[in-house]
Amino acid sequence: MSQDLLIKLVSVGDSKGVGKGHTYYVRYNNKTKKDPSKKLEMKKFNPVAKKHTVYKQKK
């Protein structure tokens, strides 16, 4: 994979803080980014918390 397209997503955990710090690495297309000043934020499955949690871009 090309390194310039990889971004690191870090979990903020669930409401009790379980699963905080779990990471995903995903490919990212800069052409589809709506606002370049905002960081990417999405919901993904957190295996530590065993539920979907919010992941934020880290950099």
A tleap script that builds the chain and sets N, CA, C and O, in Angstrom:
source leaprc.protein.ff14SB
mol = sequence {
  NMET SER GLN ASP LEU LEU ILE LYS LEU VAL
  SER VAL GLY ASP SER LYS GLY VAL GLY LYS
  GLY HIE THR TYR TYR VAL ARG TYR ASN ASN
  LYS THR LYS LYS ASP PRO SER LYS LYS LEU
  GLU MET LYS LYS PHE ASN PRO VAL ALA LYS
  LYS HIE THR VAL TYR LYS GLN LYS CLYS
}
set mol.1.N position { 0.835 -1.189 0.000 }
set mol.1.CA position { 0.000 0.000 0.000 }
set mol.1.C position { 0.874 1.244 0.000 }
set mol.1.O position { 1.958 1.259 0.583 }
set mol.2.N position { 0.398 2.261 -0.646 }
set mol.2.CA position { 1.115 3.520 -0.675 }
set mol.2.C position { 1.000 4.205 0.687 }
set mol.2.O position { -0.097 4.317 1.236 }
set mol.3.N position { 2.112 4.655 1.223 }
set mol.3.CA position { 2.115 5.237 2.559 }
set mol.3.C position { 1.411 6.588 2.632 }
set mol.3.O position { 0.881 6.943 3.685 }
set mol.4.N position { 1.394 7.351 1.540 }
set mol.4.CA position { 0.769 8.668 1.602 }
set mol.4.C position { -0.752 8.561 1.629 }
set mol.4.O position { -1.419 9.552 1.925 }
set mol.5.N position { -1.327 7.387 1.328 }
set mol.5.CA position { -2.769 7.226 1.356 }
set mol.5.C position { -3.256 6.592 2.659 }
set mol.5.O position { -4.464 6.478 2.867 }
set mol.6.N position { -2.344 6.177 3.535 }
set mol.6.CA position { -2.736 5.555 4.792 }
set mol.6.C position { -2.969 6.612 5.855 }
set mol.6.O position { -2.187 7.551 6.002 }
set mol.7.N position { -4.066 6.443 6.598 }
set mol.7.CA position { -4.286 7.302 7.762 }
set mol.7.C position { -4.580 6.406 8.952 }
set mol.7.O position { -5.044 5.277 8.795 }
set mol.8.N position { -4.306 6.917 10.135 }
set mol.8.CA position { -4.509 6.167 11.369 }
set mol.8.C position { -5.771 6.673 12.040 }
set mol.8.O position { -5.909 7.871 12.288 }
set mol.9.N position { -6.698 5.762 12.338 }
set mol.9.CA position { -7.921 6.098 13.052 }
set mol.9.C position { -7.809 5.514 14.460 }
set mol.9.O position { -7.493 4.336 14.625 }
set mol.10.N position { -8.069 6.341 15.472 }
set mol.10.CA position { -7.964 5.919 16.868 }
set mol.10.C position { -9.334 6.022 17.514 }
set mol.10.O position { -10.030 7.026 17.361 }
set mol.11.N position { -9.719 4.971 18.243 }
set mol.11.CA position { -11.026 4.926 18.888 }
set mol.11.C position { -11.076 5.860 20.099 }
set mol.11.O position { -10.103 5.990 20.841 }
set mol.12.N position { -12.224 6.505 20.280 }
set mol.12.CA position { -12.442 7.317 21.477 }
set mol.12.C position { -13.117 6.493 22.562 }
set mol.12.O position { -13.320 6.985 23.672 }
set mol.13.N position { -13.469 5.242 22.260 }
set mol.13.CA position { -14.090 4.348 23.229 }
set mol.13.C position { -15.591 4.537 23.290 }
set mol.13.O position { -16.145 5.432 22.651 }
set mol.14.N position { -16.247 3.681 24.069 }
set mol.14.CA position { -17.696 3.809 24.220 }
set mol.14.C position { -18.008 4.769 25.363 }
set mol.14.O position { -17.123 5.493 25.818 }
set mol.15.N position { -19.247 4.783 25.828 }
set mol.15.CA position { -19.650 5.741 26.862 }
set mol.15.C position { -18.922 5.520 28.186 }
set mol.15.O position { -18.774 6.457 28.969 }
set mol.16.N position { -18.465 4.293 28.446 }
set mol.16.CA position { -17.730 3.987 29.675 }
set mol.16.C position { -16.215 4.057 29.485 }
set mol.16.O position { -15.460 3.875 30.439 }
set mol.17.N position { -15.769 4.322 28.249 }
set mol.17.CA position { -14.338 4.415 27.974 }
set mol.17.C position { -13.696 3.105 27.590 }
set mol.17.O position { -12.476 3.036 27.441 }
set mol.18.N position { -14.498 2.052 27.426 }
set mol.18.CA position { -13.965 0.741 27.061 }
set mol.18.C position { -13.532 0.761 25.599 }
set mol.18.O position { -14.268 1.253 24.745 }
set mol.19.N position { -12.368 0.243 25.308 }
set mol.19.CA position { -11.873 0.158 23.940 }
set mol.19.C position { -11.180 1.415 23.454 }
set mol.19.O position { -10.896 1.533 22.262 }
set mol.20.N position { -10.903 2.349 24.334 }
set mol.20.CA position { -10.236 3.592 23.943 }
set mol.20.C position { -8.802 3.285 23.526 }
set mol.20.O position { -8.080 2.573 24.224 }
set mol.21.N position { -8.397 3.834 22.373 }
set mol.21.CA position { -7.035 3.665 21.908 }
set mol.21.C position { -6.862 2.592 20.849 }
set mol.21.O position { -5.778 2.474 20.276 }
set mol.22.N position { -7.901 1.801 20.568 }
set mol.22.CA position { -7.801 0.784 19.504 }
set mol.22.C position { -7.640 1.499 18.173 }
set mol.22.O position { -8.278 2.527 17.944 }
set mol.23.N position { -6.794 0.971 17.288 }
set mol.23.CA position { -6.491 1.680 16.049 }
set mol.23.C position { -6.868 0.862 14.821 }
set mol.23.O position { -6.849 -0.369 14.838 }
set mol.24.N position { -7.208 1.574 13.766 }
set mol.24.CA position { -7.396 1.045 12.426 }
set mol.24.C position { -6.521 1.863 11.490 }
set mol.24.O position { -6.349 3.065 11.693 }
set mol.25.N position { -5.972 1.227 10.471 }
set mol.25.CA position { -5.284 1.931 9.401 }
set mol.25.C position { -6.116 1.748 8.149 }
set mol.25.O position { -6.412 0.618 7.762 }
set mol.26.N position { -6.500 2.855 7.503 }
set mol.26.CA position { -7.355 2.782 6.324 }
set mol.26.C position { -6.743 3.591 5.189 }
set mol.26.O position { -5.966 4.519 5.411 }
set mol.27.N position { -7.112 3.216 3.969 }
set mol.27.CA position { -6.710 3.988 2.793 }
set mol.27.C position { -7.620 5.194 2.687 }
set mol.27.O position { -8.778 5.149 3.103 }
set mol.28.N position { -7.099 6.261 2.133 }
set mol.28.CA position { -7.867 7.489 2.053 }
set mol.28.C position { -7.620 8.174 0.722 }
set mol.28.O position { -6.480 8.259 0.265 }
set mol.29.N position { -8.674 8.657 0.104 }
set mol.29.CA position { -8.582 9.351 -1.169 }
set mol.29.C position { -8.740 10.850 -0.916 }
set mol.29.O position { -9.817 11.295 -0.519 }
set mol.30.N position { -7.688 11.630 -1.137 }
set mol.30.CA position { -7.727 13.068 -0.877 }
set mol.30.C position { -8.692 13.798 -1.797 }
set mol.30.O position { -9.154 14.885 -1.450 }
set mol.31.N position { -9.010 13.240 -2.953 }
set mol.31.CA position { -9.886 13.920 -3.901 }
set mol.31.C position { -11.324 14.007 -3.408 }
set mol.31.O position { -12.060 14.904 -3.819 }
set mol.32.N position { -11.740 13.085 -2.529 }
set mol.32.CA position { -13.123 13.068 -2.066 }
set mol.32.C position { -13.319 13.778 -0.728 }
set mol.32.O position { -14.440 13.844 -0.224 }
set mol.33.N position { -12.254 14.305 -0.155 }
set mol.33.CA position { -12.359 14.975 1.138 }
set mol.33.C position { -13.123 16.287 0.977 }
set mol.33.O position { -12.766 17.113 0.137 }
set mol.34.N position { -14.162 16.479 1.769 }
set mol.34.CA position { -15.026 17.647 1.641 }
set mol.34.C position { -14.341 18.925 2.140 }
set mol.34.O position { -14.239 19.905 1.402 }
set mol.35.N position { -13.881 18.910 3.369 }
set mol.35.CA position { -13.263 20.088 3.977 }
set mol.35.C position { -11.864 19.704 4.472 }
set mol.35.O position { -11.754 18.916 5.411 }
set mol.36.N position { -10.802 20.231 3.878 }
set mol.36.CA position { -9.448 19.806 4.249 }
set mol.36.C position { -9.038 20.174 5.670 }
set mol.36.O position { -8.090 19.590 6.197 }
set mol.37.N position { -9.720 21.122 6.305 }
set mol.37.CA position { -9.351 21.505 7.666 }
set mol.37.C position { -9.924 20.539 8.705 }
set mol.37.O position { -9.436 20.489 9.834 }
set mol.38.N position { -10.963 19.766 8.331 }
set mol.38.CA position { -11.559 18.812 9.265 }
set mol.38.C position { -10.818 17.486 9.220 }
set mol.38.O position { -10.315 17.077 8.173 }
set mol.39.N position { -10.757 16.824 10.361 }
set mol.39.CA position { -10.171 15.488 10.412 }
set mol.39.C position { -11.267 14.462 10.182 }
set mol.39.O position { -12.428 14.689 10.523 }
set mol.40.N position { -10.892 13.340 9.605 }
set mol.40.CA position { -11.833 12.284 9.284 }
set mol.40.C position { -12.361 11.650 10.563 }
set mol.40.O position { -11.602 11.406 11.501 }
set mol.41.N position { -13.666 11.384 10.599 }
set mol.41.CA position { -14.297 10.766 11.755 }
set mol.41.C position { -15.350 9.799 11.245 }
set mol.41.O position { -16.194 10.174 10.431 }
set mol.42.N position { -15.311 8.558 11.716 }
set mol.42.CA position { -16.293 7.573 11.273 }
set mol.42.C position { -16.525 6.528 12.352 }
set mol.42.O position { -15.719 6.366 13.268 }
set mol.43.N position { -17.648 5.821 12.223 }
set mol.43.CA position { -17.955 4.741 13.154 }
set mol.43.C position { -17.492 3.426 12.553 }
set mol.43.O position { -17.770 3.124 11.392 }
set mol.44.N position { -16.775 2.644 13.366 }
set mol.44.CA position { -16.310 1.327 12.951 }
set mol.44.C position { -16.466 0.385 14.135 }
set mol.44.O position { -16.642 0.828 15.270 }
set mol.45.N position { -16.399 -0.918 13.869 }
set mol.45.CA position { -16.539 -1.909 14.936 }
set mol.45.C position { -15.279 -1.953 15.781 }
set mol.45.O position { -14.172 -2.050 15.252 }
set mol.46.N position { -15.447 -1.881 17.091 }
set mol.46.CA position { -14.341 -1.965 18.032 }
set mol.46.C position { -14.385 -3.344 18.689 }
set mol.46.O position { -15.298 -3.611 19.471 }
set mol.47.N position { -13.423 -4.233 18.396 }
set mol.47.CA position { -13.463 -5.586 18.957 }
set mol.47.C position { -13.216 -5.634 20.466 }
set mol.47.O position { -13.608 -6.600 21.120 }
set mol.48.N position { -12.582 -4.622 21.022 }
set mol.48.CA position { -12.345 -4.594 22.465 }
set mol.48.C position { -13.646 -4.290 23.196 }
set mol.48.O position { -13.974 -4.949 24.183 }
set mol.49.N position { -14.389 -3.295 22.715 }
set mol.49.CA position { -15.664 -2.918 23.324 }
set mol.49.C position { -16.814 -3.785 22.814 }
set mol.49.O position { -17.890 -3.802 23.413 }
set mol.50.N position { -16.595 -4.500 21.722 }
set mol.50.CA position { -17.594 -5.369 21.089 }
set mol.50.C position { -18.829 -4.606 20.634 }
set mol.50.O position { -19.953 -5.093 20.753 }
set mol.51.N position { -18.605 -3.395 20.109 }
set mol.51.CA position { -19.688 -2.590 19.551 }
set mol.51.C position { -19.096 -1.549 18.614 }
set mol.51.O position { -17.877 -1.386 18.563 }
set mol.52.N position { -19.933 -0.851 17.882 }
set mol.52.CA position { -19.469 0.208 16.993 }
set mol.52.C position { -19.177 1.465 17.815 }
set mol.52.O position { -20.002 1.900 18.619 }
set mol.53.N position { -17.998 2.036 17.602 }
set mol.53.CA position { -17.607 3.257 18.298 }
set mol.53.C position { -17.054 4.260 17.286 }
set mol.53.O position { -16.786 3.915 16.135 }
set mol.54.N position { -16.891 5.491 17.729 }
set mol.54.CA position { -16.379 6.558 16.865 }
set mol.54.C position { -14.864 6.479 16.813 }
set mol.54.O position { -14.198 6.320 17.837 }
set mol.55.N position { -14.334 6.592 15.613 }
set mol.55.CA position { -12.885 6.635 15.384 }
set mol.55.C position { -12.553 7.982 14.774 }
set mol.55.O position { -13.245 8.444 13.866 }
set mol.56.N position { -11.482 8.625 15.273 }
set mol.56.CA position { -11.055 9.921 14.767 }
set mol.56.C position { -9.652 9.815 14.183 }
set mol.56.O position { -8.831 9.012 14.624 }
set mol.57.N position { -9.405 10.649 13.182 }
set mol.57.CA position { -8.093 10.655 12.524 }
set mol.57.C position { -7.033 11.184 13.475 }
set mol.57.O position { -7.232 12.201 14.139 }
set mol.58.N position { -5.916 10.494 13.535 }
set mol.58.CA position { -4.807 10.903 14.397 }
set mol.58.C position { -3.654 11.346 13.543 }
set mol.58.O position { -3.213 10.599 12.670 }
set mol.59.N position { -3.152 12.538 13.767 }
set mol.59.CA position { -1.944 13.023 13.108 }
set mol.59.C position { -1.590 14.395 13.568 }
set mol.59.O position { -0.596 14.961 13.115 }
savepdb mol mol.pdb
quit
